[in-house]
Amino acid sequence: MAGALGLDFGTTNTVLALGDGGSGTRSMTFTSSAGVSDSMRTALSFLKDKATVVKTEAGRAAIQQFIDNPGDCRFLQSIKTFAASALFQGTLVFAKRYSFEDLMEVFLQRLKSYAGTEWRSDVSRLVVGRPVSFAGANPDEALAMTRYNNALVRLGLPEIHYVYEPVAAAFYFAQNLKADATVLVADFGGGTTDYSLIRFETHAGRLTATPVGHSGVGVAGDQFDSRIVDNIVAPRIGKGSHFKSFDKVLEVPSGYYANFSRWNQLSVFKTSKEFADLKKLVRSSLEPEKLETFIDLIEHDEGYPLYQGVSATKMALSQNEEAEFNFPPLGRDGNSTVRRADFENWIAADLARIEQALDEVLAKTDTRAGEIDKVFLTGGTSFVPAVRRLFTERFEASRIESGGELLSIAHGLALIGERSDIAQWTA
């Protein structure tokens, strides 16, 4: 059959890999105004010109279009986080409503355009990664999968299969196993942490796998980001401040800051009723200058600079005990020193949920730590020292491996798509 196409539609990055008829896989490359890349930031920008034509870009080109056209460009990122939310019914972009399916389709169509002839017309099987548990407070898995399918069928491919993301990562990792092994894969994405426990064996030269168990939780890198925002930035733009309501003094609702701490959803928050209500509070606020700054950040689409500052700080804290946080839109208030100890305290509850999901997969499969031959950590959040300790404290260091942080899932999906027993692997 023609080579399969593996799609890792990630919260932060999206990667496509092509199977080449059984001899291996290769990353699809994309050529846009931002250059050539084998991964794409999961972001969209919409720019309306004077002729009312909307120019749409994705990935780094979307970011560049947003930076080059401040105030005139609608920027959306981490689209995946809306998939399982029944509350998300769409967002307005220049008076046109886009559903989740519309946004996912527009993003993938831009990638198809950037790929050019690399997006082969003879591909008949699309294998798509999905998390074990979707992100969000009350994720609706059935809704998410319906939305995925409604968007993906628009690509016109005859076969669409879904595979758990950690299963795909495990399959990618298993290509290098030298002996039969029970493998635990921990996949730390932007929105979710997923575990998959699989027994790999080779029979007559062919790799076989027996799924042992899965677990997941809607907590990962983006949640860690939100803790930095909530503890450093939010107090400087009114969190904990008060307003007058008749003869009462009330605290500004914390829900506004929960929205702000999820930087990837700021563009949607900008068009919400909640944001309109926030602007009304300025008149009765006891510290109106803080709320005015808050509103300015939203209206000037400062979500991406916020993301840059948070990401740089989190990365630095993986290497150092202290790091500087810089968010220029806040002026002098946008500079802080962050200690790793404080950061780990902020994410303690999130770490507990990640560890609980790990305990869950081991408990429900009745597997002891000593029975696991290999532990494969993938995803950027696996570099956070506190996350890594969850594994080094219960598994021998020699059993823990990592790598392929951006590529492992997409390539694993493509490899699975090449197999005749694909039904064994699908979710």
Phi, psi and omega per residue, in radians:
M1 nan 2.871 3.097
A2 -1.140 2.736 -3.140
G3 -1.024 2.515 3.135
A4 -1.481 2.776 3.116
L5 -1.995 2.121 3.100
G6 -1.753 2.231 -3.105
L7 -2.051 1.971 3.000
D8 -1.774 1.599 3.134
F9 -1.490 1.649 -3.006
G10 -1.661 2.845 3.085
T11 -1.116 -0.752 -3.100
T12 -1.734 -0.815 -3.108
N13 -2.269 2.638 3.079
T14 -2.117 2.357 -3.126
V15 -2.297 2.442 3.049
L16 -2.095 2.369 3.118
A17 -2.237 2.511 -3.137
L18 -1.911 2.284 2.964
G19 -1.421 2.475 -3.090
D20 -1.997 0.902 3.000
G21 1.358 0.423 3.047
G22 1.849 -0.173 -3.104
S23 -1.702 -0.026 3.127
G24 2.581 -2.871 3.139
T25 -2.412 2.845 3.040
R26 -2.562 2.598 3.117
S27 -1.279 2.438 3.014
M28 -1.332 2.386 3.117
T29 -1.810 2.606 -3.075
F30 -2.158 2.327 3.120
T31 -2.038 1.988 3.140
S32 -2.265 -3.038 3.123
S33 -1.128 -0.269 -3.140
A34 -1.619 0.002 3.128
G35 1.995 -2.799 -3.084
V36 -1.918 2.368 -3.110
S37 -2.634 2.668 3.060
D38 -1.813 0.189 2.986
S39 -2.540 2.720 -3.093
M40 -2.254 2.282 3.005
R41 -1.049 2.329 -3.125
T42 -1.364 1.374 -3.069
A43 -2.533 2.633 3.100
L44 -2.315 2.558 2.977
S45 -2.337 2.541 -3.131
F46 -2.175 2.176 -3.138
L47 -2.150 2.187 -3.122
K48 -1.795 2.173 3.137
D49 -1.674 -3.082 -3.053
K50 -1.146 -0.400 3.137
A51 -1.522 0.201 -3.140
T52 1.117 0.295 3.049
V53 -1.523 2.323 -3.136
V54 -1.680 2.137 3.076
K55 -1.674 2.133 -3.081
T56 -1.923 2.339 3.070
E57 -2.268 2.795 3.129
A58 -2.285 2.812 3.064
G59 1.124 -2.481 -3.122
R60 -1.117 -0.511 3.088
A61 -1.153 -0.602 3.083
A62 -1.149 -0.736 3.121
I63 -1.092 -0.772 -3.130
Q64 -1.139 -0.702 3.110
Q65 -1.099 -0.677 3.120
F66 -1.134 -0.777 -3.128
I67 -1.159 -0.659 -3.091
D68 -1.323 -0.301 -3.061
N69 -2.295 1.043 -3.106
P70 -1.047 2.320 3.119
G71 1.508 -0.357 -3.104
D72 -1.893 -0.006 -2.996
C73 -2.135 2.357 3.039
R74 -1.661 2.187 -3.035
F75 -2.097 2.257 3.127
L76 -2.258 2.419 3.128
Q77 -2.465 2.890 -3.121
S78 0.900 0.858 -3.090
I79 -0.989 -0.578 -3.074
K80 -1.002 -0.511 -3.078
T81 -1.123 -0.287 3.140
F82 -1.585 -0.160 -2.957
A83 -0.993 -0.759 -3.021
A84 -1.746 0.205 -3.105
S85 -1.692 2.022 3.079
A86 -1.215 -0.373 3.129
L87 -1.256 -0.456 3.132
F88 -1.469 1.870 -3.141
Q89 -1.898 0.174 3.131
G90 2.231 2.986 3.112
T91 -2.459 2.578 -3.130
L92 -1.504 2.288 3.040
V93 -2.227 1.877 -3.090
F94 0.882 0.889 3.052
A95 1.261 0.073 3.072
K96 -1.925 2.281 -3.122
R97 -1.501 2.293 3.099
Y98 -1.991 2.152 3.031
S99 -1.380 3.025 3.056
F100 -1.007 -0.777 -3.130
E101 -1.029 -0.697 3.128
D102 -1.102 -0.785 -3.111
L103 -1.132 -0.754 3.136
M104 -1.118 -0.732 3.129
E105 -1.123 -0.822 -3.135
V106 -1.012 -0.766 3.136
F107 -1.057 -0.847 -3.094
L108 -1.215 -0.585 3.095
Q109 -1.164 -0.617 3.075
R110 -1.150 -0.723 3.097
L111 -1.081 -0.704 3.115
K112 -1.072 -0.708 3.116
S113 -1.147 -0.770 3.134
Y114 -1.128 -0.556 -3.101
A115 -1.284 -0.478 3.127
G116 1.046 -2.267 -3.083
T117 -1.234 -0.229 3.089
E118 -1.167 -0.446 3.067
W119 -1.408 1.582 -2.959
R120 -1.226 2.425 -3.131
S121 -1.308 -0.277 -3.091
D122 -1.621 0.065 3.076
V123 -1.249 2.167 -3.105
S124 -1.972 -0.161 -3.070
R125 -2.258 2.099 3.074
L126 -1.847 2.182 3.103
V127 -1.994 2.091 -2.959
V128 -1.982 2.320 3.054
G129 -1.379 2.550 3.040
R130 -2.446 2.559 3.126
P131 -1.243 2.738 3.025
V132 -1.143 -0.758 3.063
S133 -2.252 2.280 -3.139
F134 -1.345 2.766 3.133
A135 -1.316 2.753 3.077
G136 2.134 2.817 -3.108
A137 -1.190 -0.748 3.122
N138 -2.336 1.227 -3.044
P139 -1.162 2.378 3.101
D140 -1.824 1.729 -3.053
E141 -1.072 -0.775 -3.112
A142 -1.077 -0.713 3.114
L143 -1.103 -0.770 -3.135
A144 -1.050 -0.785 -3.106
M145 -1.205 -0.592 3.058
T146 -1.117 -0.752 3.132
R147 -1.138 -0.766 3.077
Y148 -0.953 -0.899 -3.047
N149 -1.114 -0.740 -3.138
N150 -1.065 -0.609 3.118
A151 -1.331 -0.746 -3.011
L152 -1.281 -0.536 3.125
V153 -1.117 -0.371 3.139
R154 -1.234 -0.226 3.100
L155 -1.354 -0.246 3.040
G156 1.423 0.250 3.107
L157 -1.485 2.426 -3.022
P158 -1.236 -0.482 -3.118
E159 -2.182 2.306 3.047
I160 -2.265 2.204 3.124
H161 -2.187 2.610 3.128
Y162 -2.065 2.349 -3.127
V163 -2.295 2.407 3.081
Y164 -1.020 2.379 -3.087
E165 -1.002 -0.770 3.121
P166 -1.190 -0.437 3.061
V167 -1.159 -0.747 3.107
A168 -1.107 -0.743 3.109
A169 -1.098 -0.676 3.115
A170 -1.109 -0.720 -3.127
F171 -1.139 -0.693 3.089
Y172 -1.070 -0.814 -3.129
F173 -1.125 -0.650 -3.043
A174 -1.161 -0.315 3.129
Q175 -1.063 -0.405 -3.091
N176 -1.798 0.096 3.111
L177 -1.175 2.428 3.130
K178 -1.682 -0.218 -3.123
A179 -2.658 2.882 3.074
D180 -0.994 2.498 -3.048
A181 -2.746 2.607 2.941
T182 -1.667 2.097 -2.983
V183 -2.045 2.296 2.994
L184 -1.845 2.127 3.079
V185 -1.873 2.252 3.032
A186 -1.989 1.995 -3.091
D187 -1.888 1.954 -3.121
F188 -1.781 1.771 3.129
G189 -1.617 -2.822 3.068
G190 -1.375 -0.684 -3.053
G191 -1.896 -0.369 -3.047
T192 -2.416 2.701 2.962
T193 -2.020 2.162 -3.062
D194 -2.203 2.474 3.097
Y195 -2.100 2.510 3.045
S196 -2.458 2.267 3.111
L197 -1.960 2.082 -3.012
I198 -2.353 2.450 3.027
R199 -1.732 2.042 3.130
F200 -1.806 2.322 3.082
E201 -2.468 2.685 3.111
T202 -1.973 2.181 3.121
H203 -2.202 2.126 -3.141
A204 0.939 0.680 3.084
G205 1.383 0.080 -3.114
R206 -2.017 2.282 -3.140
L207 -1.262 2.237 3.055
T208 -2.118 2.772 -3.110
A209 -2.486 2.470 3.055
T210 -2.088 1.933 3.090
P211 -1.106 2.269 -3.138
V212 -1.742 -0.734 3.120
G213 -3.134 2.852 3.138
H214 -2.398 2.728 2.949
S215 -2.769 2.876 -3.141
G216 -2.942 2.885 3.123
V217 -2.617 2.519 -3.107
G218 -1.410 0.917 3.119
V219 -2.402 2.291 3.102
A220 -2.905 -2.535 -2.997
G221 -1.016 -0.714 -3.119
D222 -1.113 -0.604 3.114
Q223 -1.170 -0.685 3.068
F224 -1.082 -0.729 3.097
D225 -1.001 -0.771 -3.077
S226 -1.098 -0.531 3.125
R227 -1.183 -0.645 3.087
I228 -1.139 -0.809 -3.141
V229 -1.080 -0.782 -3.055
D230 -1.139 -0.586 -3.067
N231 -1.615 -0.406 -3.081
I232 -1.857 -0.841 -3.014
V233 -1.546 -0.804 -3.012
A234 -0.962 -0.746 3.134
P235 -1.076 -0.409 -3.101
R236 -1.505 -0.124 3.110
I237 -2.139 0.474 2.946
G238 1.948 -0.075 3.105
K239 -1.114 2.241 -3.091
G240 1.533 -0.082 3.098
S241 -1.421 3.067 -3.018
H242 -2.267 2.851 3.055
F243 -2.454 2.799 3.136
K244 -1.654 2.361 3.038
S245 -2.290 1.754 -3.013
F246 1.022 -2.027 -3.104
D247 -1.783 0.249 -3.123
K248 -1.956 2.650 3.020
V249 -1.961 2.068 -3.044
L250 -2.110 2.714 3.101
E251 -1.416 2.435 3.061
V252 -0.994 2.234 -3.075
P253 -0.907 2.294 -3.091
S254 -1.205 -0.324 -3.135
G255 -1.033 -0.552 3.096
Y256 -1.056 -0.663 -3.079
Y257 -1.431 -0.441 2.998
A258 -1.120 -0.695 3.069
N259 -1.128 -0.747 -3.092
F260 -1.174 -0.630 -3.094
S261 -1.180 -0.372 3.027
R262 -1.591 1.365 -3.034
W263 -0.923 -0.534 -3.084
N264 -1.250 -0.154 -3.130
Q265 -1.954 0.156 -3.064
L266 -1.103 -0.614 -3.111
S267 -1.140 -0.599 3.090
V268 -1.303 -0.696 3.106
F269 -1.014 -0.600 -3.107
K270 -1.020 -0.551 -3.096
T271 -1.759 0.199 -3.049
S272 -1.607 2.858 3.058
K273 -1.140 -0.606 3.128
E274 -1.017 -0.693 -3.139
F275 -1.189 -0.674 3.081
A276 -1.085 -0.690 3.106
D277 -1.151 -0.676 3.132
L278 -1.049 -0.755 -3.116
K279 -1.094 -0.525 3.122
K280 -1.245 -0.426 -3.090
L281 -1.251 -0.323 -3.061
V282 -1.001 -0.697 -3.070
R283 -1.102 -0.514 -3.085
S284 -1.889 0.104 -3.108
S285 -1.291 2.539 3.063
L286 -1.440 -0.268 3.065
E287 -2.338 1.163 -3.015
P288 -1.049 -0.507 -3.113
E289 -1.104 -0.557 3.120
K290 -1.208 -0.782 3.126
L291 -1.171 -0.608 3.096
E292 -1.101 -0.703 3.080
T293 -1.115 -0.743 3.094
F294 -0.980 -0.868 -3.105
I295 -1.114 -0.702 3.115
D296 -1.062 -0.713 3.133
L297 -1.061 -0.703 3.138
I298 -1.234 -0.832 -3.061
E299 -1.162 -0.455 3.133
H300 -1.705 0.251 3.038
D301 0.901 0.985 -3.107
E302 -1.567 0.304 -3.138
G303 -1.084 -0.707 -3.105
Y304 -1.233 -0.795 3.035
P305 -1.011 -0.607 3.083
L306 -1.110 -0.782 3.099
Y307 -1.024 -0.766 -3.130
Q308 -1.061 -0.778 -3.129
G309 -1.127 -0.760 -3.131
V310 -1.153 -0.787 -3.115
S311 -1.081 -0.740 -3.141
A312 -1.109 -0.699 3.133
T313 -1.164 -0.801 -3.127
K314 -1.093 -0.702 3.123
M315 -1.132 -0.753 -3.138
A316 -1.125 -0.627 3.139
L317 -1.215 -0.320 3.066
S318 -1.274 -0.321 -3.106
Q319 -1.954 -0.404 -3.008
N320 -2.310 2.787 3.122
E321 -1.351 -0.329 3.096
E322 -2.417 2.685 3.099
A323 -2.632 2.703 3.097
E324 -1.613 2.376 3.020
F325 -1.846 2.220 -3.136
N326 -2.224 2.172 3.100
F327 -2.366 1.485 -3.008
P328 -0.895 -0.606 -3.117
P329 -1.032 -0.306 3.097
L330 -1.597 0.053 -3.133
G331 1.135 -2.403 -3.111
R332 -1.108 -0.490 3.124
D333 -1.303 -0.087 -3.083
G334 -1.618 0.173 3.130
N335 -2.053 2.234 3.137
S336 -2.584 2.686 2.988
T337 -1.741 2.226 -3.102
V338 -1.979 2.253 3.073
R339 -1.616 2.474 3.121
R340 -1.010 -0.669 -3.123
A341 -1.053 -0.713 3.116
D342 -1.170 -0.775 3.121
F343 -1.012 -0.772 -3.134
E344 -1.159 -0.552 3.056
N345 -1.182 -0.689 3.131
W346 -1.114 -0.609 -3.059
I347 -1.717 0.182 -3.062
A348 -0.998 -0.771 -3.130
A349 -1.160 -0.614 3.108
D350 -1.202 -0.719 3.087
L351 -1.072 -0.658 3.130
A352 -1.098 -0.682 3.115
R353 -1.206 -0.656 3.094
I354 -1.123 -0.740 3.125
E355 -1.207 -0.621 3.104
Q356 -1.075 -0.688 3.106
A357 -1.159 -0.612 3.064
L358 -1.145 -0.805 3.091
D359 -1.021 -0.649 -3.090
E360 -1.101 -0.822 -3.098
V361 -1.171 -0.594 3.116
L362 -1.254 -0.703 -3.101
A363 -1.216 -0.800 -3.052
K364 -1.296 -0.268 3.056
T365 -1.796 0.026 -3.139
D366 0.922 0.838 -3.103
T367 -1.963 2.232 3.070
R368 -1.545 2.678 -3.114
A369 -0.977 -0.660 -3.117
G370 -1.190 -0.260 -3.138
E371 -1.533 -0.092 3.138
I372 -1.630 2.147 -3.069
D373 -1.419 -0.675 -3.103
K374 -2.416 2.481 3.028
V375 -2.098 2.127 -3.115
F376 -1.959 2.045 3.129
L377 -1.783 2.242 3.122
T378 -2.404 2.707 -3.077
G379 1.778 2.559 -3.042
G380 -1.046 -0.578 -3.094
T381 -1.201 -0.275 3.092
S382 -1.138 -0.253 3.112
F383 -1.457 -0.206 3.112
V384 -1.165 2.113 -3.043
P385 -0.924 -0.695 -3.122
A386 -1.154 -0.571 3.080
V387 -1.220 -0.792 -3.114
R388 -1.082 -0.594 3.133
R389 -1.103 -0.493 3.110
L390 -1.011 -0.490 -3.089
F391 -1.722 -0.693 -3.125
T392 -1.189 -0.381 3.135
E393 -1.403 -0.251 -3.133
R394 -2.206 -0.214 3.102
F395 -2.150 2.521 3.085
E396 -1.076 2.451 -3.087
A397 -1.017 -0.577 -3.102
S398 -1.173 -0.311 -3.130
R399 -1.566 -0.237 -3.025
I400 -1.643 2.234 3.100
E401 -2.310 2.803 3.090
S402 -2.600 2.966 3.141
G403 2.538 2.925 3.120
G404 1.029 0.671 -3.004
E405 -0.969 -0.632 -3.138
L406 -1.689 -0.480 -2.916
L407 -1.819 -0.337 -2.944
S408 -1.049 -0.727 -3.070
I409 -1.190 -0.862 -3.108
A410 -1.051 -0.747 -3.129
H411 -1.229 -0.628 3.046
G412 -1.112 -0.680 3.106
L413 -1.106 -0.769 3.135
A414 -1.121 -0.709 3.112
L415 -1.102 -0.753 3.091
I416 -1.104 -0.651 3.137
G417 -1.124 -0.327 3.135
E418 -1.460 -0.160 -3.004
R419 -1.584 2.598 3.087
S420 -1.332 -0.349 -3.124
D421 -1.747 0.632 -3.054
I422 -1.006 -0.519 -3.118
A423 -1.040 -0.489 -3.142
Q424 -1.168 -0.426 -3.008
W425 -1.760 -0.278 -2.998
T426 -1.338 2.640 -3.125
A427 -1.413 nan nan
